[in-house]
Each structure stands twice: as C-alpha cells, then as structure tokens.
Amino acid sequence: MERFLAYRYFWGNRSGSGFISFIKSMSITGVAIGSAGLLITLSIVHGFKETIQEKVINFAPHITVTSFSNQPVYRADTLQAYLKDLEGLSYIAPIIRGQVILQYKEQITGAILKGVPNVLEDPSVSPYFKSTTSASATTTSILNSLVLGQDIAQDLGVNIGDRINVYSVTDNFTKDTFGSPELKQLEISHIYNTGIEFFDSQYALANVEIVRELLSIPFPQAQDLELRIHKPTISSIGKFERILDKKISLPYYTETIESRYGNLFAWVELQENIIPLVIGVMILIAAFNLIGAILMMVLERTQDIGVLKTLGANQQQIQRIFLIEGLWVSIIGLVIGMGISLAFIFVQSEFELIRLSEENYYMSVAPVSPHLLDFLVVPTVTTILCTLASWIPARIGARFDPLYAIKLGPK
C-alpha cells in the first residue's frame, strides 16, 4: 500500500499542486547537479593524478643506487653486473651527469647533462620525442647526438639538426686544459616534451662516453645507477626497493622515485583528497534541500493523511510513504546525474573540449579517468543522505492527529 500511494503522490498530477511540483523538480535537479559535479570532479582528479604519475614514472628512474656523502660509484660496472639479474628488472645503467653551459649563436643557458648508453633509445625521453624531424637529424650519429628538453630548446631558439656548443662546468680540469672548460659541439637529434617544466627545463642527454670526456670522469666511475622495473607503479617500485635493499650494503643506498620527487606526488595527493571533499558539500546541500520539499508534500497531503489514519493506517505506514517519495527524488536525481557525468566523460575523452595551460597543469587537456568505485560510493552515500533528509518531514506527517489533519485540509 505504501509504495502504491507514494507512487501516486509522486507521479500524479493534482490540481493546485504546481508549486509543489516545482519544488520537487528543483530537489531532483539539486541531487542531479550535485552527484554529476562530484562524479565529474572525481574522474578529472583521478585522471590528473594518473597522468602526472605516468609522466614522472616514464621520465625519471624508478630507483637509483647512490653512494653516501655524494661520493661517486667507483666500480659502476661491477655493481651493474651484480644487480642486472634481479627478477622484475627491465633496465639498469650507470649514469654520468653534471652541470654544463649550452651555447647557440648568442644564446646561452645552463642545463644538467646526463650521459646514457644510447641517447636515441633511452627509455626516459624516447616516449616524449617531438614528431618534428629533419633530414640532418636522421643522419646524426649516436656518438654526437644531443637530446634537449622543450624549454631548453625554446630558450636557445634551436631546433632538430642545429649544432650547439656544450661547455663543462667542473673542477676536474687537467694540466692540459690550462684551467679552461672542456668544449664539445653536438648536434640536436631530438627534442623531448614531457609537459612538466621541472624536467623539460633542466635536462639534456648525450652519449655516456662523450659526457665522460666532457666532465673528465674516468671509466667505470658513475654518479649512480638508474633502475627501471616492469609494469611500474608506486607500490610495485616500493616492493622492488625492499628486495634491492637486501642485495646492497654500505656505502650504497637506494632512493625511489616517490622519495626523490616527494613534493610533486604530495601535491597531486592533496588535489585528490581536498577537491572532492569541497565538491561533495554540493550533494550534502542538495540532500538537505529535500527537507523542505518533502515537508511541502506533507502539508499538501494533510487531509489524505487524516483519511488514511481514520481508515486504520499507522504512523509507520504514513512515514514510509513520504520516505519512499524522498527515495524517488534521490534515485531520479542520481540517474540524471550519472547520465550527465558519463556523457561528459565520453565527450571529453573523445573530443578534448576542455583545454589546459600546459605550463601550469603539466598537460594540455583535462584528463578523465572514471573509477567504478566512485560510481558505487557516490550513489550509495547520496541515497543515504536523501533518506535521512526525508525522515524529518516524514515523521512530522506521520504524527498528525487524524481529526486535525482532516480539518486542516482544503475546504
């Protein structure tokens, strides 16, 4: 009986109830906008986090093995051979790096020059190579190749195929240099663009042997060893580090990508935790707007309540009628809200309508990554809030005195 009456009250068109229908529509709209806003926000925040993490994990080494007190790894080749058979390891290489000055015509800028075994296939930058190519770039030898970050290339005004001077900034001068810095002229073979200014404005990559000679670092010495693992995630990198710690001892220590770039990861976590909380207040407000809407419905049905009680309906039955009406509002609002959010996610992923400033957000398009858990939790919480908000006016209606309710009804 309760469900039937609630259905008739909710969907029935009663003369003089236009204002109540308007209030009911606004309540549904509030729930729809609140739930859609929260689901869309969660999808964007998840997408933002995953995109940043993917870029950092692709570019930076997952784990580095370094010596204490900034001492070099003197036998990097021996340490590499000792660790290369670890299960799950996909890449290991000794890395040479140091401060250099880059010059092209009248333009000068500083950079961190990193020496890698194969600069044209290095896993940190090859996924981010710009598609721009030139005839000279295809003939550039691996030995004389230089890979620049997008921001460094813009500062120098260079493009693929240009040759630039690279000066060392080191204290390791020999007698033959007469105190002058080492100089190499290298050709730009590729320009990479991760979208993260911290990476694109600092690093240049060249063949490890060229960098050794330029920075006067003898073989097999290296600053550290870079390791990458298969199917990397923050958790899997942490697990691999714990295995690695059992293999090495002093004077070496390990550092994961999360600890090295902790500030960046902490900033992303802050966005994911705070923004949904702020947007979630919308659902709370929309749910408690139901108090007024259900109360209006109760006042409109006062005479009906009196008749039902005269016919033997008890308080629990009357209360359930209005609770079901509140549940109808939440369900319809949620269906509309989830439809809006899914439509937005599809349109944004297919057509990329919302563009971002890459300098500020590290990406040019607002990413979306819907999670099934969000589409389970948000409707559940919204339904609970709407039911709680409906309980107060439903209880008021259920406690009406039958004679008073009939007298209060329309004449």
C-alpha positions in Angstrom: 0.0 0.0 0.0 2.8 2.4 1.0 4.6 2.0 -2.3 1.4 2.4 -4.4 0.4 5.6 -2.6 3.9 7.0 -2.7 3.9 6.3 -6.5 0.6 8.1 -7.0 1.5 11.0 -4.9 4.9 11.4 -6.6 3.8 11.0 -10.2 0.1 12.0 -10.0 -1.0 15.4 -11.3 -3.2 17.1 -8.7 -4.9 20.4 -9.4 -3.3 23.3 -7.5 0.0 21.4 -6.9 2.1 23.2 -9.4 4.3 24.9 -6.8 4.9 21.5 -5.1 5.9 20.0 -8.4 8.3 22.9 -9.0 9.9 22.3 -5.5 10.1 18.6 -6.3 11.8 19.3 -9.7 14.3 21.6 -8.0 15.1 19.0 -5.4 15.7 16.4 -8.2 17.8 19.0 -10.1 19.9 19.7 -7.0 20.6 16.0 -6.5 21.4 15.6 -10.2 23.8 18.5 -10.3 25.5 17.6 -7.0 26.1 14.0 -8.0 27.2 14.8 -11.5 29.6 17.5 -10.2 31.1 15.1 -7.7 31.5 12.2 -10.2 33.0 14.5 -12.9 35.4 16.1 -10.4 36.5 12.7 -9.1 37.1 11.5 -12.7 39.2 14.6 -13.5 41.2 14.4 -10.3 41.9 10.7 -10.9 42.9 11.4 -14.4 45.1 14.3 -13.3 46.8 12.1 -10.7 47.3 9.2 -13.1 48.7 11.5 -15.9 51.2 13.1 -13.6 52.3 9.8 -12.1 52.7 8.3 -15.6 54.8 11.2 -16.8 57.1 11.1 -13.8 57.4 7.3 -13.8 58.2 7.3 -17.5 60.8 10.0 -17.4 62.5 9.6 -14.0 64.4 6.4 -12.9 62.2 4.2 -10.7 65.1 3.6 -8.3 68.6 5.0 -8.1 71.6 3.4 -6.3 74.0 6.0 -5.0 76.9 6.3 -2.6 76.7 8.2 0.6 78.3 11.7 1.0 77.9 12.4 -2.7 80.7 10.1 -3.5 80.7 8.5 -7.0 80.1 4.9 -7.6 83.7 3.9 -8.4 83.0 0.4 -9.9 79.7 1.0 -11.5 80.3 -1.8 -14.0 80.7 -4.3 -11.2 77.6 -3.2 -9.3 75.6 -3.2 -12.6 76.7 -6.8 -13.3 75.8 -7.8 -9.7 72.3 -6.4 -9.9 71.2 -7.0 -13.5 69.7 -10.4 -12.9 67.2 -9.3 -10.3 63.7 -10.6 -11.2 61.4 -7.8 -12.5 64.3 -5.5 -13.5 63.9 -4.1 -17.0 66.7 -1.6 -17.3 69.9 -0.8 -15.4 72.6 1.6 -16.4 75.4 3.7 -14.8 74.7 7.4 -15.2 77.1 10.3 -15.7 75.7 13.8 -15.2 76.9 17.3 -14.4 76.3 21.0 -14.9 77.0 22.3 -18.4 76.6 25.5 -20.4 74.8 25.3 -23.7 75.5 27.9 -26.4 73.9 28.5 -29.7 75.0 31.7 -31.5 74.4 34.5 -29.0 72.1 32.5 -26.7 73.4 30.8 -23.6 71.7 28.7 -20.9 72.6 26.2 -18.2 71.5 22.5 -18.1 72.2 19.2 -16.4 73.8 17.0 -19.0 73.1 13.3 -18.5 75.2 10.6 -20.1 73.3 7.5 -21.1 74.3 4.3 -23.1 72.1 5.0 -26.1 70.7 8.6 -26.2 68.4 7.8 -29.1 66.6 4.9 -27.4 66.8 6.0 -23.8 63.6 4.9 -22.1 63.2 8.2 -20.1 62.9 10.5 -23.1 62.1 8.4 -26.1 58.3 8.3 -25.3 58.3 12.1 -25.4 60.2 12.9 -28.5 58.6 15.6 -30.7 57.3 14.3 -34.0 59.3 17.1 -35.8 62.2 15.7 -37.8 64.7 17.0 -40.2 66.9 15.5 -42.9 70.1 16.2 -40.9 68.6 14.6 -37.7 68.2 11.2 -39.4 72.0 11.2 -40.3 73.2 12.3 -36.9 75.5 9.7 -35.3 74.6 8.3 -31.9 78.0 9.5 -30.6 77.4 13.2 -31.5 73.7 13.3 -30.7 72.2 15.6 -28.2 68.6 15.5 -26.9 67.2 18.6 -25.3 64.1 19.4 -23.3 61.5 21.5 -24.9 62.0 24.5 -22.6 65.8 24.5 -23.1 65.3 24.4 -26.9 63.0 27.4 -26.7 65.4 29.3 -24.6 68.2 28.7 -27.1 66.0 29.1 -30.1 67.2 25.8 -31.6 65.5 23.0 -33.5 66.4 19.5 -34.6 69.5 19.4 -36.7 71.2 22.5 -35.2 74.7 22.2 -33.7 75.4 23.8 -30.4 78.4 24.2 -28.1 78.5 22.4 -24.8 80.9 23.6 -22.1 81.6 21.7 -18.9 81.2 23.3 -15.5 83.5 21.1 -13.4 86.6 21.3 -11.2 88.1 18.2 -12.8 90.5 20.1 -15.1 93.8 18.5 -16.1 97.1 20.2 -16.7 96.5 20.2 -20.5 93.3 22.3 -20.2 95.2 25.2 -18.7 92.1 25.9 -16.5 89.8 26.1 -19.5 86.5 24.2 -19.6 86.0 21.3 -21.9 84.1 22.0 -25.1 82.1 19.7 -27.3 80.0 20.6 -30.4 77.0 18.3 -30.6 74.0 18.1 -33.0 70.4 18.1 -31.7 68.9 14.8 -32.8 65.6 15.1 -30.8 63.7 17.4 -28.6 61.5 15.9 -25.9 58.5 17.4 -24.2 57.0 15.8 -21.1 54.9 18.8 -20.2 56.5 19.0 -16.8 58.6 22.2 -16.6 60.9 20.7 -13.9 62.1 18.1 -16.4 61.9 20.0 -19.7 63.9 23.0 -18.5 66.8 21.1 -16.8 67.9 18.0 -18.6 69.9 17.4 -21.8 71.0 13.9 -22.8 74.1 12.7 -24.7 76.1 9.6 -25.2 77.8 8.5 -22.0 81.3 8.4 -23.5 81.0 12.0 -24.7 79.8 13.1 -21.3 82.6 11.2 -19.6 85.2 13.0 -21.7 83.4 16.4 -21.3 83.2 16.2 -17.5 86.5 14.4 -17.0 85.0 11.4 -15.3 87.1 8.2 -15.7 85.6 4.8 -16.6 84.0 2.9 -14.8 83.1 5.6 -12.3 79.5 7.0 -12.3 77.3 9.2 -10.2 74.7 6.5 -9.7 72.9 3.6 -11.2 69.4 4.0 -12.6 67.0 1.1 -12.4 63.6 0.5 -14.1 61.2 -2.3 -13.5 58.5 -4.0 -15.5 54.9 -2.6 -15.0 55.9 0.1 -12.6 53.5 1.6 -10.0 54.3 3.5 -6.8 53.6 0.4 -4.8 55.5 -2.1 -7.0 58.5 0.3 -7.0 58.5 0.3 -3.2 58.3 -3.5 -3.1 61.2 -3.8 -5.5 63.3 -1.4 -3.5 62.9 -3.5 -0.4 64.2 -6.5 -2.3 67.1 -4.4 -3.7 68.0 -3.2 -0.2 68.7 -6.8 0.8 71.2 -7.1 -2.1 73.3 -4.0 -1.4 75.0 -2.6 1.6 77.1 0.4 2.7 78.4 2.6 1.1 75.4 2.3 -1.3 71.8 3.2 -0.6 68.6 3.3 -2.7 66.2 6.1 -3.4 62.8 5.6 -5.1 61.1 7.9 -7.5 58.5 8.7 -4.8 61.1 9.9 -2.3 63.1 11.9 -4.9 60.0 13.7 -6.2 58.0 13.6 -3.0 56.8 17.2 -3.3 55.2 16.6 -6.7 53.5 13.4 -5.6 52.3 15.1 -2.3 50.8 18.0 -4.3 48.9 15.6 -6.5 47.6 13.7 -3.5 46.4 17.0 -1.9 44.3 17.7 -5.0 42.8 14.3 -4.9 41.9 14.5 -1.3 40.6 18.1 -0.9 38.7 18.9 -4.2 36.2 16.0 -4.0 35.6 17.0 -0.3 34.7 20.5 -1.3 32.5 19.5 -4.2 30.9 16.8 -2.0 29.3 19.6 0.0 27.0 20.1 -3.0 25.4 16.7 -2.5 25.0 17.4 1.2 23.2 20.7 0.4 21.1 19.1 -2.3 20.1 16.2 0.0 19.0 18.5 2.9 17.0 20.6 0.5 14.7 17.6 0.5 13.6 18.5 4.0 11.7 21.5 2.6 10.5 19.6 -0.5 9.1 16.6 1.5 7.7 18.9 4.1 5.7 20.7 1.4 4.5 17.4 0.2 3.4 16.5 3.7 1.5 19.8 4.1 -0.2 19.2 0.7 -1.4 15.7 1.8 -2.6 16.6 5.3 -6.2 15.7 4.5 -5.1 12.5 2.9 -3.1 11.6 6.0 -6.2 12.2 8.2 -8.3 9.9 5.9 -5.6 7.2 5.9 -5.3 7.3 9.7 -9.1 7.1 10.0 -9.1 4.1 7.8 -6.5 2.4 10.1 -3.1 3.4 8.7 -0.5 3.6 11.5 2.4 6.1 11.9 5.0 3.7 10.4 3.0 3.3 7.2 2.4 7.0 6.8 6.1 7.7 7.5 7.1 5.1 4.9 5.0 6.8 2.2 7.0 10.0 2.5 10.3 8.2 2.9 9.6 6.4 -0.4 8.9 9.8 -2.0 12.2 11.1 -0.8 13.9 8.0 -2.2 12.2 8.6 -5.6 13.8 12.1 -5.6 17.2 10.7 -4.9 17.0 7.9 -7.4 15.8 10.1 -10.3 18.4 12.8 -9.4 21.1 10.2 -9.3 20.1 8.6 -12.6 20.2 12.0 -14.3 23.4 13.0 -12.5 25.2 9.8 -13.5 24.0 10.2 -17.1 25.4 13.7 -17.2 28.7 12.6 -15.8 29.1 9.7 -18.2 28.2 11.9 -21.1 30.8 14.5 -20.1 33.5 11.8 -19.6 32.8 10.4 -23.1 32.8 13.8 -24.8 35.9 15.0 -23.0 37.8 11.8 -23.8 36.8 11.7 -27.4 36.9 15.4 -28.4 39.1 17.0 -25.7 36.9 20.1 -25.3 38.5 21.4 -22.1 42.0 22.6 -22.8 44.5 23.5 -20.1 47.7 25.6 -19.9 50.5 23.0 -20.0 52.8 25.4 -18.2 50.5 25.4 -15.1 48.9 22.0 -15.2 51.6 19.8 -16.9 49.1 18.7 -19.5 47.3 20.4 -22.4 43.9 18.6 -22.0 41.8 17.9 -18.9 42.2 14.2 -18.3 39.3 12.0 -17.2 39.6 8.6 -15.6 36.3 7.2 -14.2 36.6 4.6 -11.4 33.8 2.1 -10.8 34.2 2.5 -7.1 33.2 6.2 -7.4 30.0 5.2 -9.3 29.2 2.9 -6.4 30.1 5.0 -3.4 28.6 8.3 -4.6 25.1 6.9 -5.3 25.1 5.0 -2.0 26.1 8.0 0.1 23.6 10.2 -1.8 20.8 7.8 -1.3 21.6 7.5 2.5 21.7 11.3 2.8 18.4 11.8 0.9 16.7 9.2 3.1 17.9 10.8 6.3 16.8 14.2 5.0 13.3 12.8 4.2 13.0 11.2 7.6 12.3 14.5 9.5 9.3 15.7 7.4 8.0 12.1 7.1 8.0 11.8 10.9 6.2 15.1 11.2 3.5 14.0 8.8 3.1 10.6 10.4 2.4 12.2 13.8 -0.6 14.4 12.6 -3.8 13.9 14.6 -6.4 12.5 12.1 -9.2 15.0 13.1 -6.8 17.9 13.0 -5.4 16.7 9.6 -8.9 16.5 8.1 -9.9 19.9 9.5 -6.6 21.4 8.2 -7.2 20.0 4.7 -8.7 22.1 1.9 -12.4 23.0 2.2 
